[in-house]
Amino acid sequence: MEIIIQPTPEAGSIIAARIIARLVRENPDSVLGLATGATPVATYRELIRMHREEGLDFSRVTTFNLDEYVGLPLEHPQSYHTFMDEHLFRHINVPRGRIHIPDGMAADIPAECARFEAAIRAVGGIDLQLLGIGANGHIGFNEPASSLASRTRIKTLTAQSRADNARHFDNDLAKVPMHCITMGVGTIMDCRQVLLLAFGENKADVIAEACEGAISAMNPATILQMHPVAKFVLDEAAGAKLRRRDYYRYVWENKPEWQRL
Ligand code: F6R
């Protein structure tokens, strides 16, 4: 695990965008796993800037998103299809045919989940998966008690996750979907690299547990301790409760030049 603590969310987002951009420049056929939510928005903004100003090319990139609500039409303003289009896809040159987001409107949800897993396998797996983290430790929508070996499947959102997302649904809990399709924890663990972003003091407790606590399905993010290439990019506030934060800073500051971005 590599824990990179930056002074601000903006600085962390620039590091995250550079990690992704370096991968895409080194391998234009990269397969990227993407996330929604508030956390990655500034990273997407920086990638868009790099596309416009530095010619960062996504024309051969393939993408897979972590999750989607069940029962929301794809064009619904709060669907993750709409989110990704607004915050990234319409601003860069990734071909539509290379974008994969679970279809929460599929008539046969288990078949859709199997199709999504098969599509990941067909392109040889995901090179880098971008992640946020829920205050309860969820990654994707793998809520506490999710199997740490799970694959893409339907999940019931916790009351907390629905309440957290109600702000996007006119603060009306009744409008927040009850179910989602999400990549499983096992699906995420199969990605060759994971890049988890967390910003703000409301993530400090869960980050301390995810990085320094015991591995447990009660905090699914703890399994990332077992991932061979997991980077956590945090701001000061999200890293504030890490017992060894001075050590993580020391490691980052003393990286050999060739490992720096
Ligand atoms: C998003 C996702 C979720 C979010 C998490 C944090 O696709 O799967 O795990 O990353 O809920 O959300 P924010 O970034 O809004 O705090």
Residues whose N, C-alpha, C, O or C-beta is under 5 A from the ligand:
A	BS01	F6R	A35 T36 G37 A38 T39 L66 D67 L131 G132 I133 G134 H138 I139 G140 F141
